[in-house]
Amino acid sequence: MLDLVIDARQASIGPGFDVRRILPFRQRRMVGPFIFMDHAGPVDVAPALMPDLDVLPHPHIGLSTVSYLFGGQVTHRDSLGVEQIIRPGEVNWMTAGSGIAHSERFEDPAALAGGALEMIQTWVALPEADEEGAPSFANYQPHELPIFTDTGVWMRLIAGDAFGLRNDVKTHSPLFYLHAVLQPGARFGLPRGHQERAVYVAKGEVEVGGHRYGPGQMLVFTPGIDPVIVARQASTLMLLGGEPLGERFIWWNFVSSRKERIEQAKADWQAGRILLPPNDNAEFVPLPEDKSRPASNGPSPAPQALS
């Protein structure tokens, strides 16, 4: 029933800002097209330390970043000139394609008060035909994301299609991504019609096949199996998956089906050929020291970005 259970690892985004990193994992690089997943927060810091949390301008290629908040707010700025504050229940979907740079700033003290900031960041790899497409950005408001409720179950479709729900979030390959909240005792399943499927437990505790799983664990399920997920506590889950795209290489913030393309992205960032956000260009993240070749199953510098 379960192919794998992934325990989140601690990763540092910046001084005093640690996250739980779920994907990529050494035994499971991707679930469907999802190649990266971080869970940040709840974050509670003094206002004087807020600048330390900012994620400075940095580059991406070959992927879409997906930002989703449980609480707080973040200001996104990118090299297209977009400036967008994202709040809980919204989706920021940025497609890097041939190359984009963006920053994420935490500029509202109230958004961090009392541990208010909590967010999920994922990367979705692009099909080969779209890897060199033009960069784009879209923000989707809560009313654009359908909600389903049943006894003890609330869920929002973030992207893709699942349980008969669809929305207008633009994706490049078949996938599903859901935020679900279960009350104690609620029983829940996985959407059918997708080859690879996983559940991340953000809060609470669930039982599957007689075993219990808690916060920070991702359950990756065997294709074709339809498990019953039982909430043993009030629980918050992220459900995700879709059709696999094939091998992808990941190095720092770059994803590609070709190793040589990642080498080109490194050179482009060092040479300034990936533009900085016009409204946030006074500082940036330099290319990290390259201690390894880009590899689908080897080490690489930790991503600087949350997204």
Salt bridges, closest charged atoms under 4 A:
ASP3 OD2 - ARG28 NH1 3.97
ASP38 OD1 - ARG21 NE 2.76
ASP54 OD2 - ARG105 NH1 3.26
ASP78 OD2 - HIS76 NE2 2.75
GLU83 OE1 - ARG77 NE 3.18
GLU107 OE2 - ARG77 NH1 2.91
GLU118 OE2 - HIS39 NE2 2.76
GLU118 OE1 - LYS203 NZ 3.32
GLU131 OE2 - ARG248 NE 3.52
GLU132 OE2 - ARG258 NH2 3.75
GLU132 OE2 - ARG261 NE 2.66
ASP161 OD2 - HIS194 NE2 3.72
GLU196 OE1 - ARG28 NH2 3.28
GLU205 OE1 - ARG212 NH1 3.15
GLU207 OE1 - ARG212 NE 3.59
GLU207 OE1 - ARG232 NE 2.85
ASP226 OD2 - ARG192 NE 3.38
ASP226 OD1 - ARG197 NH1 3.34
GLU260 OE2 - ARG258 NH1 3.83
GLU263 OE2 - LYS266 NZ 3.11
ASP268 OD1 - ARG273 NE 2.73
ASP280 OD1 - ARG105 NH2 2.79
GLU283 OE2 - ARG105 NH2 3.08
ASP290 OD2 - LYS266 NZ 2.43
